[in-house]
Amino acid sequence: MNRKPLKGIHHVSALTANASENYSFYTKTLGMRLVKKTVNQDDTSVYHLFYADERGNPGTDLTFFEIPRAGRTYHGTNAITTTGLRVKSNDSLTYWKKRFEKLTIEHDNIEVLKDRKTLAFRDHEGQRLRLISDENNLGVEGGIPWDRSPVSTEHAIVGLGPVELTVSRIERTANVLTDVLGFREGASYTKPSTQQNVRVFETGEGGTGAEIHLIEERELERERPGRGSVHHVAFRVENTDELHKWVNVLDENHLPNSGFIERYYFRSLYFREPNGILFELATDGPGFEGDEDFEVLGEKLSLPPYFEERRTEIEAKLKPLPTKEGE
């Protein structure tokens, strides 16, 4: 079937136990823009928050489902274990290290991974994140920082970087990435801090915005997710026609999947790779400005049209989340 390659990382979705604290960290500490305040379409009693560049360009969205009673995460294998966040330069990592020290954010030292300078850190719930310098990136371009962020555009986060997966049987995941999804395997590297071997897979134009980093840990127990864990990673598909082709590809490879799903802001397809990690394929559009103007993105509760008649019921179940400047 004549289908186009996946274009890179589309978004990463994670779990939080407290939407208000989550909003404060990702907008005030990390300086990302809340481009959409909506609900989990599979459970409308909880928020789904989207943080990104100035307008939520594909490849820049880090999203969170609020699960108010979520327990702690018990780290293990068969999970998404680190989410990369791209910054423009090596100097930006020095800026962020000083910022984390000032704000007492848990972080490691700057280290080099795959010829790039990086800085690992954790949010207030233990979410595992890593800043990646784009100084020498020749692949997928980053997004455009919001100029009203508390972080200057010079050092702002410009998108999602490599996503790290840890699995118990590496070949199972590697084969899906290459044989089904069309990723290319590149040069591997060793993490200095842990001495783990990391295999690198890239798609589309490649570079920091189009890589999966794969680690094998056979002896660990399966991760038990909770607050601060990652729910799924999504890959970019150009449009709806291409997404329908991918439904056929998964069916032909006997991979159980959700089929085509309407998410309003994009269209999706979900499946689990053989180690159990949830993958999503998502279209680049329509985007986040179909129900809000650019200047006020994320300020009100947005609901897809098919939920609008239930607005009063849905809002009654949500704790107010002030997201307008000055609140």
ABEGO torsion letter per residue (X at the ends): XBBBBBAEBABBBBBBABAAAAAAAAAAAAGBBBABBBBBAABAABBBBBBBBAAGBBGABBBBBBBAABBBBBBBBGBBABBBBBBABAAAAAAAAAAAAAAGBBBBBBBBBGGBBBBBBBBAAGBBBBBBBAAABABBBBBBBBAABABBAAABBAEBBBBBBBBABAAAAAAAAAAAAGBBBBBBBBBAAAGBBBBBBBBEAEEAAABBBBBBBAABBBBBBBBGBBABBBBBBABAAAAAAAAAAAAAAGBBBAEBBBAGABBBBBBBBAAGBBBBBBBAOAEAAAABBAAABGABBBBBAAAAAAAAAAAAABBBBBABBGX
